Amino acid sequence: MAGLARRDVDGDISARAARAWWDAHARQYLLEHGTFLDAGLIWGPEGANELELAILAPYDGSVGLEIGSGAAQGAAYLATLGARVIAADISFEMLKGAKHDLLVQTDGRLLPFPDEIFDFVFSAYGALPFLPDAGRVLAEWRRVIKPGGRLVFSVTHPIRWAFPDSPNSDGLTASGSYFDRRPYVEENDLGEVIYTEHHRTIGDWIGAINVAELQLIRLIEPEWKSSNAQIWGGWSPLRGAHLPGTAIFACQRPN
Ligand SMILES: C[S@@+](CC[C@H](N)C(=O)[O-])C[C@H]1O[C@@H](n2cnc3c(N)ncnc32)[C@H](O)[C@@H]1O
């Protein structure tokens, strides 16, 4: 019977599920959120954007990689500022929505690039939330960054895992444990895994960054913009007024 579970699930099953799920839902996702995401490099539903934060600057002449790029809006935006950015995603259907030329379909766990070629790697809610073993994935991303280069990624703020995924007031009362690291898993009628999300606490993320031999430079918890009236799943102006929804980890590969 189809259902939801909190249980362990390995990387291969998670990646296979992500690929099929995002292929099947790409059209809907881009219909719902495309206009919002087309506004630049958007780090999360709060509306925090690279134009204001400039975490990846300087752009002109730099070479970057966006992982879990979806329709590559971030890469396309940085290209307007003079960067050359490859956008990579596991889902062909997500990449098909891109208005950008440098596209690669790949699993973010194993990048088809040589060592130390990018000035920066970034990801807005891409790949990492859908995979176990964040330390190993980040180490692979670090491999392709030049010494001194940056790795910046945003994910659902870990505190959200203790609250129901609702944009309304019931989403403001903690119902689960922040410390429950079991992945969220959806299964179909045959018991096959069709969707996964993997939770890490703030401390777990910092541990994974250390395992990958990266230095954490900034942890940004963007506040909900007053001009932003959208509801995006469990994210909303109401919840945004009370709880962080996104965590942006800005790291550096040591020299
Ligand atoms: C929430 S969407 C984010 C897309 C885009 N960054 C944005 O902000 O709209 C997550 C993306 O991660 C991609 N993804 C999931 N697992 C992946 C993996 N193992 N390797 C590469 N991309 C993956 C999905 O295909 C999807 O495009």
The ligand as a MOL file (V3000), in Angstrom:
LIG
                    3D

  0  0  0     0  0            999 V3000
M  V30 BEGIN CTAB
M  V30 COUNTS 27 29 0 0 0
M  V30 BEGIN ATOM
M  V30 1 C 13.9250 21.7420 -5.0950 0
M  V30 2 S 14.6280 21.4930 -6.6990 0 CHG=1
M  V30 3 C 15.7040 22.8930 -6.7750 0
M  V30 4 C 15.9850 23.2930 -8.1740 0
M  V30 5 C 16.6350 24.6760 -8.3240 0
M  V30 6 N 17.9140 24.7380 -7.6780 0
M  V30 7 C 15.6730 25.7110 -7.7890 0
M  V30 8 O 16.0500 26.4590 -6.8680 0
M  V30 9 O 14.5630 25.7630 -8.3200 0 CHG=-1
M  V30 10 C 15.7610 20.1520 -6.4080 0
M  V30 11 C 16.5950 19.7640 -7.6210 0
M  V30 12 O 17.6150 18.8320 -7.1990 0
M  V30 13 C 17.7460 17.8540 -8.2120 0
M  V30 14 N 18.3530 16.6350 -7.6490 0
M  V30 15 C 17.8140 15.7710 -6.7620 0
M  V30 16 N 18.6760 14.7800 -6.4990 0
M  V30 17 C 19.7880 15.0220 -7.2380 0
M  V30 18 C 21.0310 14.3480 -7.3870 0
M  V30 19 N 21.3070 13.2030 -6.7380 0
M  V30 20 N 21.9500 14.8890 -8.2210 0
M  V30 21 C 21.6890 16.0350 -8.9140 0
M  V30 22 N 20.5260 16.7110 -8.8130 0
M  V30 23 C 19.5880 16.2100 -7.9780 0
M  V30 24 C 16.3150 17.6460 -8.7080 0
M  V30 25 O 16.2730 17.0050 -9.9520 0
M  V30 26 C 15.7820 19.0740 -8.6990 0
M  V30 27 O 15.9790 19.6890 -9.9440 0
M  V30 END ATOM
M  V30 BEGIN BOND
M  V30 1 1 1 2
M  V30 2 1 2 3
M  V30 3 1 2 10
M  V30 4 1 3 4
M  V30 5 1 4 5
M  V30 6 1 5 6
M  V30 7 1 5 7
M  V30 8 2 7 8
M  V30 9 1 7 9
M  V30 10 1 10 11
M  V30 11 1 11 12
M  V30 12 1 11 26
M  V30 13 1 12 13
M  V30 14 1 13 14
M  V30 15 1 13 24
M  V30 16 1 14 15
M  V30 17 1 14 23
M  V30 18 2 15 16
M  V30 19 1 16 17
M  V30 20 1 17 18
M  V30 21 2 17 23
M  V30 22 1 18 19
M  V30 23 2 18 20
M  V30 24 1 20 21
M  V30 25 2 21 22
M  V30 26 1 22 23
M  V30 27 1 24 25
M  V30 28 1 24 26
M  V30 29 1 26 27
M  V30 END BOND
M  V30 END CTAB
M  END
